[in-house]
Amino acid sequence: MQRVIFTPGTQILQSEEEAKRRREKVTSVRSLLYEAEECVRLGKYDKAIECYEAAQKREKSLLPLVTGKAQALIKAGRLEEAVKSYSKALKMSPNNATVLFNRGVVYQKMRKYEEAVKDYVRSAEILPRNIQVHYNCALALKRLGFFEDALKEIDKALKIDPKNVDALFNKANILIKMKEFKLALESLEEAGTISPEDQQIKEKVKLVAAEYKAWEESEPERRKTREQRYGTKSQLHGYYNRAAKQGSNSSLNTDSTNIRVCKLTPEDTKKPSK
C-alpha cells in the first residue's frame, strides 16, 4: 500500500515502510538532541558532543545539531573544533547573523582578533541593531590597536542603547588608549550617573583623573620633543601623534572578508600573560 505526501511544490510517493523508517529516524534524532542538551546542562560536555555527532550521522542537514555541537565544544574548551563546526553551519546557512557572531566570539576567545572582527562586521551587516556585535567588535579592534575604529563601533552600540554601562565604561577605556582623558572622564561620569553604586567606575574615575593630571603636567616636555622632531609648526597633540607608530594603514580593512548566542567571559577580555 502506498500513500501520497504533499510538500510545497513536490509530490513524493512513500511506502508505509519508508514512512515508518522516517518516523523512527526523526524520533531517534530528537531523542539524541534532548539528551545532548541535558548533558550540556549537567556539564557533561564530551557526552553531549557524542550525542550531537550521533544525531548528525542520522540527519546531516539539521542546523541546530551543528550549532549545538559547536556550543558544547566551546564549553569543553575545544575552540578550534568549535570554529570548524560553525564554519560548517555557515556553509548550510551562509547569511546566518547569529552563527557569524558566535564564530566571531570563538575567534575572540582564541585571541584571533582580526578574524573575529571580520565575522562581527558581516554579522552587523545582516543584523545592524545587534548591540553585542558592535560591543564585541570594539573590544577586538581595541586589542588590535585600531582605537579610532573601536571608538566608532562602541558608539554604534551606544546609539542602540545609550544607557549601557558596560559600553560607556569600555568607551572610556578606548579613549584612555587614545590619551583622550577628558572625554574618558565624561564617559565614566555618565556611566556613574546610571550606576551610582558601581565601585569599579568610582575607582576608574580616580585613576583616570590622576593619569590626566600627570599627562597635562608632562605636556611641555612632549611639546619640546615634538618641535625637535617636526618643527615649531607641529600641531600634534596627545594620541594624534599615533600616525608615527601606526603608519599610514591606521584602519583595519574589514571589507576583505568573503565570507542560543555565545558570550565573552571576563577571562576572555584579559590581556594574555607574558
C-alpha positions as CSV (number, residue, x, y, z in Angstrom):
1,M,0.0,0.0,0.0
2,Q,1.3,3.5,-0.8
3,R,0.2,7.0,0.2
4,V,0.9,10.4,-1.3
5,I,2.6,13.1,0.9
6,F,2.3,16.6,-0.5
7,T,5.0,19.2,0.3
8,P,5.2,22.6,-1.3
9,G,5.7,22.1,-5.0
10,T,6.7,18.4,-4.6
11,Q,4.8,15.1,-4.7
12,I,6.5,12.2,-3.1
13,L,5.4,8.6,-3.1
14,Q,6.3,6.7,0.0
15,S,5.6,3.2,1.1
16,E,4.4,2.6,4.7
17,E,7.8,1.1,5.4
18,E,9.6,4.2,4.3
19,A,7.3,6.4,6.3
20,K,7.9,4.3,9.4
21,R,11.6,4.5,8.9
22,R,11.4,8.2,8.6
23,R,9.3,8.5,11.8
24,E,11.9,6.3,13.7
25,K,14.7,8.5,12.4
26,V,13.0,11.7,13.5
27,T,12.3,10.2,16.9
28,S,15.9,9.0,17.3
29,V,17.4,12.4,16.3
30,R,15.0,14.2,18.6
31,S,15.9,11.9,21.5
32,L,19.7,12.4,20.9
33,L,19.2,16.2,20.7
34,Y,17.3,16.3,24.0
35,E,20.0,14.1,25.6
36,A,22.8,16.3,24.3
37,E,21.1,19.4,25.7
38,E,20.6,17.8,29.0
39,C,24.3,16.7,29.1
40,V,25.3,20.3,28.4
41,R,23.1,21.5,31.2
42,L,24.8,19.0,33.6
43,G,28.3,19.9,32.4
44,K,28.9,16.6,30.6
45,Y,30.2,18.2,27.5
46,D,32.1,15.3,26.0
47,K,29.0,13.1,26.2
48,A,26.9,15.9,24.7
49,I,29.3,16.1,21.8
50,E,29.0,12.4,21.2
51,C,25.2,12.8,21.1
52,Y,25.3,15.6,18.6
53,E,27.7,13.6,16.4
54,A,25.4,10.5,16.6
55,A,22.4,12.7,15.6
56,Q,24.3,14.3,12.7
57,K,25.0,10.8,11.3
58,R,21.3,10.3,11.1
59,E,20.3,13.8,10.0
60,K,23.1,15.8,8.3
61,S,21.1,18.8,7.2
62,L,19.7,19.9,10.6
63,L,21.4,23.2,11.6
64,P,20.7,23.1,15.4
65,L,22.7,19.9,15.6
66,V,25.8,21.6,14.1
67,T,25.5,24.7,16.2
68,G,24.6,22.8,19.3
69,K,27.8,20.7,18.9
70,A,29.7,23.9,18.5
71,Q,28.3,25.3,21.8
72,A,29.3,22.0,23.5
73,L,32.8,22.2,22.1
74,I,33.2,25.7,23.4
75,K,32.1,24.6,26.9
76,A,34.6,21.7,26.6
77,G,37.4,24.2,25.7
78,R,37.8,22.7,22.2
79,L,37.8,26.0,20.4
80,E,39.5,25.0,17.1
81,E,36.8,22.3,16.7
82,A,34.1,24.8,17.5
83,V,35.3,27.1,14.7
84,K,35.1,24.2,12.3
85,S,31.6,23.4,13.4
86,Y,30.4,27.0,13.0
87,S,32.1,27.1,9.6
88,K,30.2,24.0,8.6
89,A,27.0,25.7,9.8
90,L,27.8,28.7,7.6
91,K,28.0,26.5,4.6
92,M,24.5,25.4,5.4
93,S,23.3,28.9,6.2
94,P,25.7,31.5,4.7
95,N,23.9,34.6,5.9
96,N,23.1,33.5,9.4
97,A,24.0,36.5,11.6
98,T,23.9,34.5,14.8
99,V,26.3,31.9,13.6
100,L,28.7,34.5,12.3
101,F,28.5,36.3,15.6
102,N,29.1,33.1,17.5
103,R,32.1,32.2,15.4
104,G,33.5,35.7,16.0
105,V,33.2,35.1,19.7
106,V,35.2,31.9,19.5
107,Y,37.8,33.6,17.4
108,Q,38.0,36.4,20.1
109,K,38.3,33.7,22.8
110,M,41.3,32.3,20.8
111,R,42.7,35.9,20.6
112,K,42.4,35.8,16.8
113,Y,41.0,39.3,16.8
114,E,41.2,40.1,13.1
115,E,39.2,37.0,12.2
116,A,36.7,37.9,15.0
117,V,36.3,41.5,13.5
118,K,35.6,40.1,10.1
119,D,32.8,37.9,11.4
120,Y,31.4,40.7,13.5
121,V,31.3,43.1,10.6
122,R,29.5,40.6,8.4
123,S,27.0,39.8,11.2
124,A,26.4,43.5,11.7
125,E,25.7,44.0,8.0
126,I,22.9,41.4,8.4
127,L,21.6,42.5,11.8
128,P,22.8,46.1,12.4
129,R,20.8,46.5,15.6
130,N,22.6,43.8,17.5
131,I,24.3,45.8,20.2
132,Q,26.5,42.9,21.3
133,V,28.1,42.5,17.9
134,H,29.2,46.2,17.9
135,Y,30.4,45.9,21.5
136,N,32.5,42.8,20.9
137,C,33.8,44.3,17.7
138,A,35.0,47.3,19.6
139,L,36.9,45.2,22.1
140,A,38.6,43.2,19.3
141,L,39.6,46.3,17.4
142,K,41.0,47.8,20.7
143,R,43.1,44.7,21.1
144,L,44.4,45.2,17.5
145,G,45.3,48.8,18.3
146,F,42.8,50.3,15.9
147,F,41.4,52.7,18.5
148,E,39.5,55.0,16.2
149,D,37.7,52.1,14.6
150,A,37.0,50.7,18.1
151,L,35.5,54.0,19.1
152,K,33.2,54.0,16.1
153,E,31.9,50.6,17.0
154,I,31.3,51.3,20.6
155,D,29.5,54.5,19.6
156,K,27.2,52.3,17.4
157,A,26.5,50.2,20.4
158,L,25.6,53.3,22.5
159,K,23.4,54.6,19.7
160,I,21.3,51.5,20.1
161,D,21.4,51.6,24.0
162,P,22.7,55.0,25.2
163,K,22.5,53.9,28.9
164,N,24.6,50.7,28.5
165,V,27.0,51.0,31.4
166,D,29.4,48.4,30.0
167,A,29.6,50.2,26.7
168,L,30.2,53.5,28.4
169,F,32.9,52.0,30.6
170,N,34.7,50.4,27.7
171,K,34.4,53.6,25.6
172,A,36.3,55.3,28.4
173,N,39.0,52.5,28.1
174,I,39.3,53.1,24.4
175,L,39.6,56.9,24.9
176,I,42.3,56.3,27.5
177,K,44.3,54.4,25.0
178,M,43.9,57.5,22.7
179,K,45.1,59.7,25.6
180,E,41.7,61.5,25.4
181,F,41.4,61.6,29.2
182,K,38.9,64.4,29.4
183,L,36.5,62.5,27.1
184,A,37.2,59.3,29.0
185,L,36.2,61.0,32.3
186,E,33.0,62.3,30.7
187,S,32.1,58.7,29.6
188,L,32.8,57.4,33.1
189,E,30.8,60.1,34.8
190,E,27.9,59.3,32.5
191,A,28.2,55.6,33.5
192,G,28.4,56.5,37.1
193,T,25.2,58.6,36.8
194,I,23.4,55.5,35.5
195,S,25.0,53.1,38.0
196,P,26.0,55.3,41.1
197,E,26.8,52.3,43.3
198,D,29.4,50.7,41.0
199,Q,32.7,50.8,42.8
200,Q,34.7,49.8,39.7
201,I,33.5,53.0,38.0
202,K,34.4,55.1,41.0
203,E,37.9,53.7,41.2
204,K,38.4,54.1,37.5
205,V,37.4,57.8,37.7
206,K,40.1,58.3,40.3
207,L,42.8,56.5,38.3
208,V,41.9,58.4,35.1
209,A,41.8,61.8,36.8
210,A,45.3,61.1,38.2
211,E,46.6,60.0,34.8
212,Y,45.0,63.0,33.1
213,K,46.8,65.3,35.6
214,A,50.1,63.7,35.0
215,W,49.6,63.8,31.3
216,E,48.9,67.6,31.4
217,E,51.9,68.3,33.6
218,S,54.2,66.5,31.1
219,E,52.8,68.3,28.1
220,P,55.6,71.0,27.9
221,E,58.2,68.2,27.7
222,R,56.2,66.4,25.0
223,R,55.8,69.7,23.0
224,K,59.5,70.3,23.1
225,T,60.2,66.7,21.8
226,R,57.6,67.2,19.0
227,E,59.1,70.6,18.0
228,Q,62.6,69.0,17.8
229,R,61.2,66.2,15.6
230,Y,58.6,68.0,13.5
231,G,59.5,71.7,13.8
232,T,57.8,74.6,15.6
233,K,54.6,74.4,13.5
234,S,53.7,70.9,14.8
235,Q,50.1,70.8,15.9
236,L,50.3,67.2,17.1
237,H,48.8,66.6,20.5
238,G,48.2,63.5,22.6
239,Y,47.0,60.5,20.7
240,Y,47.1,62.3,17.4
241,N,50.8,61.6,17.3
242,R,49.9,58.0,16.7
243,A,50.5,58.1,13.0
244,A,54.2,57.7,13.5
245,K,53.6,54.5,15.4
246,Q,50.7,53.0,13.4
247,G,51.9,54.1,9.9
248,S,49.5,55.0,7.1
249,N,47.3,51.9,7.4
250,S,45.6,53.1,10.6
251,S,42.2,51.4,9.8
252,L,41.6,47.7,9.6
253,N,40.4,46.5,6.2
254,T,37.2,44.7,7.1
255,D,35.9,44.5,3.5
256,S,38.4,41.8,2.5
257,T,36.3,39.0,4.1
258,N,34.2,36.9,1.8
259,I,32.8,35.1,4.0
260,R,21.4,30.3,21.9
261,V,24.3,33.3,21.2
262,C,27.9,32.9,22.6
263,K,29.2,35.4,25.1
264,L,32.7,36.5,26.1
265,T,33.7,35.9,29.7
266,P,35.8,38.3,31.8
267,E,38.7,35.9,31.3
268,D,38.4,36.5,27.5
269,T,39.0,40.2,27.9
270,K,42.1,40.0,30.0
271,K,45.5,40.6,28.5
272,P,47.5,37.4,27.7
273,S,50.2,36.7,30.2
274,K,53.7,37.3,29.0
